[in-house]
Amino acid sequence: MFLIKLISYLPFWILYFFSDILYLLGYHVLKYRQKVIFDNLLHAFPEKSDKERKKIAKKFYRNLTDSFAEIIKMYTISKEDLDKRVKIENKEIVLEAIQNGQVIIGLTGHFFNWEMHLQQMMANVSNKLDVVYTKVKSPFFEKLMMKIRTRFGGSMVEKDLFQKDYLRKRAQPRCIVLAADQRPNNREIRYWTNFMNRETAFFEGAEKLTKRFNHAVFYSNVSKPKRGHYIFNYEIIGTPPYLDEPDHSITDEFIRLLEANIREYPELYLWSHNRWKWKKGE
């Protein structure tokens, strides 16, 4: 832990130098998860040529290794430097909800760099923030990521404990953030729909929570103007009351915005994840 903290004091340009080396190793030597990545890109962008998909894959690998460097830097990054590098547009959506004593739900996708986004939310939007996450298996990395993620406040809520935690803090105004594009376990699958040209399983929990307790919900759109700089733009996708809303209306709108975001910036999405492991009917 001390060594990582020491490395985190290095300037970004040195960390990105090591990222460039990792990129060369990951893409050209180790070929990290290339079968999954290229299969995902082939299904998502059948209209593109092999050359175009290869270009996306290379940019993805660069973003992946850059994210490792950025996460290390997050260990000691100042609020001022974080604010220069990570911009949040329409953050008033969250601030006003909390000031009005409300709970608001944020739905995100696995875009680079979601870790910097969460830290920026805690540092410069509101520390009244609960982030639902999946616990990692390694105790060392679990402790490290917890320390990095909560440097400026907020709390991480393990996915399996979220329901109990939500009910315990139900009356507390705050923002709850969920990565709503995660792959459900086979036993958790309730909703199938088309996403990136494939039948895809999605969780229903976020939508059920939102509608049952009448919370507003927003999507976080992502762009990357240059290396190490990100813009997250919040957009409301659901407001109570939900009296006449059809089933899955919020999930469908989330998926629509997520897919549009991916098609605009495909290199920012996490293609190494085996998102389509489950097939409908299996």
C-alpha positions as CSV (number, residue, x, y, z in Angstrom):
1,M,0.0,0.0,0.0
2,F,2.8,2.4,0.9
3,L,4.6,1.7,-2.5
4,I,1.4,2.5,-4.4
5,K,1.0,5.7,-2.4
6,L,4.6,6.6,-3.2
7,I,4.1,5.9,-6.9
8,S,0.9,8.0,-6.9
9,Y,3.0,11.2,-6.2
10,L,4.6,10.8,-9.7
11,P,3.3,13.4,-12.2
12,F,0.7,12.2,-14.8
13,W,3.2,12.2,-17.7
14,I,5.4,9.6,-16.0
15,L,2.4,7.5,-15.0
16,Y,1.2,7.7,-18.6
17,F,4.7,6.6,-19.8
18,F,4.3,3.4,-17.8
19,S,0.7,3.1,-19.2
20,D,2.2,3.2,-22.8
21,I,4.5,0.3,-21.9
22,L,1.5,-1.7,-20.4
23,Y,-0.5,-1.0,-23.6
24,L,2.3,-2.5,-25.7
25,L,2.5,-5.6,-23.4
26,G,-1.3,-6.0,-23.1
27,Y,-2.2,-5.6,-26.8
28,H,0.8,-7.0,-28.7
29,V,2.4,-9.5,-26.2
30,L,-0.1,-10.8,-23.7
31,K,-3.1,-10.2,-26.0
32,Y,-5.2,-9.6,-22.9
33,R,-8.8,-10.9,-23.4
34,Q,-8.5,-10.2,-27.2
35,K,-11.0,-13.0,-28.1
36,V,-13.7,-11.5,-25.9
37,I,-12.9,-7.9,-27.0
38,F,-13.0,-8.6,-30.7
39,D,-16.0,-10.8,-30.5
40,N,-17.9,-8.1,-28.6
41,L,-16.9,-5.5,-31.2
42,L,-17.8,-7.7,-34.1
43,H,-21.4,-8.2,-32.7
44,A,-21.7,-4.5,-31.7
45,F,-20.4,-3.1,-35.0
46,P,-21.0,-5.6,-37.8
47,E,-21.2,-2.7,-40.2
48,K,-17.6,-1.7,-39.5
49,S,-14.6,-3.2,-41.3
50,D,-12.0,-5.3,-39.5
51,K,-9.6,-2.4,-39.7
52,E,-12.1,0.0,-38.0
53,R,-12.8,-2.5,-35.2
54,K,-9.1,-3.0,-34.7
55,K,-8.6,0.7,-34.4
56,I,-11.4,0.8,-31.7
57,A,-9.7,-2.1,-29.9
58,K,-6.3,-0.4,-29.8
59,K,-7.9,2.8,-28.4
60,F,-9.7,0.7,-25.8
61,Y,-6.5,-0.9,-24.6
62,R,-4.9,2.5,-24.3
63,N,-7.8,3.7,-22.2
64,L,-7.7,0.6,-20.1
65,T,-4.0,1.0,-19.2
66,D,-4.5,4.8,-18.8
67,S,-7.2,4.0,-16.3
68,F,-4.8,1.9,-14.2
69,A,-2.4,4.9,-14.1
70,E,-5.2,7.3,-13.2
71,I,-6.5,5.1,-10.4
72,I,-3.1,5.0,-8.8
73,K,-2.9,8.8,-9.1
74,M,-6.3,9.1,-7.4
75,Y,-4.6,7.9,-4.2
76,T,-3.1,11.3,-3.7
77,I,-4.7,13.6,-6.3
78,S,-5.8,17.0,-5.0
79,K,-9.4,18.3,-5.3
80,E,-8.1,21.1,-7.5
81,D,-6.4,18.8,-9.9
82,L,-9.3,16.4,-10.0
83,D,-11.6,19.3,-10.7
84,K,-9.5,20.4,-13.7
85,R,-9.5,16.9,-15.2
86,V,-13.1,15.7,-14.5
87,K,-16.0,18.0,-15.3
88,I,-19.5,17.2,-14.3
89,E,-22.2,19.1,-16.2
90,N,-25.7,19.5,-14.8
91,K,-24.6,18.5,-11.3
92,E,-27.4,20.8,-10.0
93,I,-29.7,17.8,-10.7
94,V,-28.1,16.0,-7.8
95,L,-27.5,19.0,-5.5
96,E,-31.1,20.3,-5.8
97,A,-32.5,16.9,-5.0
98,I,-30.4,16.5,-1.9
99,Q,-31.1,20.1,-0.8
100,N,-34.8,19.3,-1.2
101,G,-34.5,16.3,1.1
102,Q,-34.8,13.8,-1.6
103,V,-33.1,10.6,-2.7
104,I,-31.9,10.6,-6.4
105,I,-30.7,7.6,-8.3
106,G,-27.8,7.7,-10.8
107,L,-27.4,5.0,-13.5
108,T,-24.0,4.7,-15.1
109,G,-22.3,2.4,-17.6
110,H,-18.8,1.0,-17.4
111,F,-17.0,3.8,-19.3
112,F,-13.5,5.1,-18.6
113,N,-12.8,6.5,-16.2
114,W,-15.8,5.7,-14.0
115,E,-13.5,5.6,-10.9
116,M,-12.5,9.3,-11.4
117,H,-16.1,10.1,-11.9
118,L,-17.1,8.7,-8.6
119,Q,-14.2,10.4,-6.8
120,Q,-15.1,13.7,-8.4
121,M,-18.8,13.3,-7.3
122,M,-17.6,12.7,-3.7
123,A,-15.1,15.6,-3.8
124,N,-17.0,18.3,-5.6
125,V,-20.7,17.4,-5.9
126,S,-21.8,15.9,-2.7
127,N,-20.4,13.5,-0.1
128,K,-24.0,12.3,0.6
129,L,-23.3,9.6,-1.9
130,D,-23.8,5.8,-1.8
131,V,-22.1,3.8,-4.6
132,V,-23.3,0.2,-5.0
133,Y,-20.4,-2.0,-6.0
134,T,-19.4,-5.7,-6.3
135,K,-16.7,-6.7,-3.8
136,V,-13.4,-7.8,-5.3
137,K,-11.9,-11.2,-4.2
138,S,-8.5,-9.9,-3.3
139,P,-8.5,-8.4,0.3
140,F,-5.5,-6.2,-0.7
141,F,-7.2,-4.6,-3.7
142,E,-10.6,-4.4,-1.9
143,K,-8.9,-2.3,0.8
144,L,-6.9,-0.3,-1.7
145,M,-10.0,0.6,-3.8
146,M,-12.1,1.4,-0.8
147,K,-9.4,3.8,0.4
148,I,-9.1,5.5,-3.0
149,R,-12.9,5.7,-3.7
150,T,-13.8,7.2,-0.3
151,R,-10.9,9.7,0.1
152,F,-13.3,12.6,-0.1
153,G,-16.3,11.1,1.6
154,G,-19.3,9.1,0.5
155,S,-19.7,5.4,1.1
156,M,-19.4,2.2,-0.8
157,V,-22.3,-0.3,-0.4
158,E,-21.7,-3.9,-1.3
159,K,-24.3,-5.1,-3.8
160,D,-25.6,-8.0,-1.6
161,L,-26.1,-5.6,1.4
162,F,-27.7,-2.8,-0.6
163,Q,-31.4,-3.6,0.1
164,K,-30.8,-3.6,3.9
165,D,-28.7,-0.5,3.7
166,Y,-31.3,1.4,1.6
167,L,-34.1,0.6,4.0
168,R,-32.0,1.6,7.0
169,K,-31.2,5.0,5.4
170,R,-34.4,5.5,3.5
171,A,-35.2,8.9,5.0
172,Q,-31.8,10.3,4.4
173,P,-31.4,12.6,1.4
174,R,-28.6,11.4,-0.8
175,C,-27.5,10.2,-4.3
176,I,-27.3,6.5,-5.0
177,V,-25.2,5.4,-7.9
178,L,-25.4,2.1,-9.6
179,A,-23.6,0.6,-12.6
180,A,-26.7,-0.6,-14.4
181,D,-25.0,-2.3,-17.3
182,Q,-23.5,-5.1,-15.2
183,R,-24.3,-8.7,-16.2
184,P,-26.8,-10.3,-13.8
185,N,-26.3,-13.8,-12.4
186,N,-28.3,-16.4,-14.3
187,R,-30.7,-16.6,-11.3
188,E,-31.2,-12.8,-11.2
189,I,-32.2,-12.4,-14.9
190,R,-35.7,-10.9,-15.2
191,Y,-35.5,-8.6,-18.3
192,W,-34.2,-9.3,-21.7
193,T,-33.9,-6.7,-24.5
194,N,-31.9,-5.7,-27.5
195,F,-28.6,-4.0,-26.7
196,M,-25.8,-3.5,-29.2
197,N,-27.4,-5.9,-31.6
198,R,-27.8,-8.8,-29.1
199,E,-30.4,-10.0,-26.7
200,T,-29.1,-8.9,-23.4
201,A,-30.0,-9.5,-19.8
202,F,-30.5,-6.5,-17.4
203,F,-31.2,-6.1,-13.8
204,E,-34.7,-4.8,-12.8
205,G,-33.8,-3.7,-9.3
206,A,-32.9,-0.1,-10.0
207,E,-36.2,0.5,-11.8
208,K,-38.3,-1.2,-9.2
209,L,-36.6,0.8,-6.4
210,T,-37.1,4.0,-8.3
211,K,-40.7,3.5,-9.1
212,R,-41.7,2.0,-5.8
213,F,-40.3,4.9,-3.7
214,N,-40.8,7.7,-6.2
215,H,-37.2,8.7,-6.8
216,A,-35.9,10.8,-9.7
217,V,-33.3,9.0,-11.8
218,F,-30.5,10.3,-14.1
219,Y,-28.0,9.0,-16.6
220,S,-24.4,10.0,-16.8
221,N,-23.2,10.6,-20.3
222,V,-19.4,10.3,-20.9
223,S,-16.9,12.0,-23.2
224,K,-13.2,12.3,-23.2
225,P,-11.8,15.5,-24.9
226,K,-8.2,14.5,-24.3
227,R,-6.0,12.2,-22.4
228,G,-6.7,12.3,-18.7
229,H,-9.7,14.6,-19.0
230,Y,-13.3,13.6,-18.8
231,I,-16.7,15.2,-19.0
232,F,-19.8,13.6,-17.4
233,N,-23.1,15.1,-18.4
234,Y,-26.1,14.3,-16.2
235,E,-29.5,13.9,-17.8
236,I,-32.8,13.1,-16.1
237,I,-34.5,10.0,-17.4
238,G,-37.3,9.6,-14.9
239,T,-39.3,11.8,-12.5
240,P,-42.0,10.7,-10.1
241,P,-44.9,10.0,-9.9
242,Y,-44.7,7.0,-12.1
243,L,-48.5,6.3,-12.3
244,D,-48.8,5.6,-16.0
245,E,-45.3,4.5,-16.8
246,P,-45.0,1.2,-18.8
247,D,-42.9,-1.6,-17.4
248,H,-39.1,-1.2,-18.0
249,S,-39.5,2.4,-19.2
250,I,-36.6,3.7,-17.1
251,T,-34.4,0.7,-18.0
252,D,-35.2,1.1,-21.7
253,E,-34.3,4.8,-21.6
254,F,-31.1,4.0,-19.8
255,I,-30.2,1.4,-22.5
256,R,-31.1,3.8,-25.3
257,L,-28.7,6.5,-23.9
258,L,-26.0,4.0,-23.0
259,E,-26.0,2.6,-26.5
260,A,-25.9,6.1,-28.1
261,N,-23.0,6.9,-25.8
262,I,-21.1,3.8,-26.8
263,R,-21.7,4.4,-30.5
264,E,-20.3,7.9,-30.1
265,Y,-17.3,6.9,-28.1
266,P,-16.8,3.1,-28.5
267,E,-13.2,3.2,-27.3
268,L,-14.4,4.3,-23.8
269,Y,-16.5,1.3,-23.1
270,L,-15.3,-1.8,-21.2
271,W,-15.2,-4.4,-24.1
272,S,-13.1,-6.8,-22.1
273,H,-16.1,-7.8,-19.9
274,N,-17.9,-10.9,-21.0
275,R,-21.2,-9.0,-20.9
276,W,-23.1,-11.5,-23.2
277,K,-22.1,-14.7,-21.3
278,W,-25.8,-15.7,-20.8
279,K,-28.0,-16.5,-23.7
280,K,-31.8,-16.2,-23.5
281,G,-33.4,-19.5,-22.8
282,E,-30.3,-21.1,-21.3
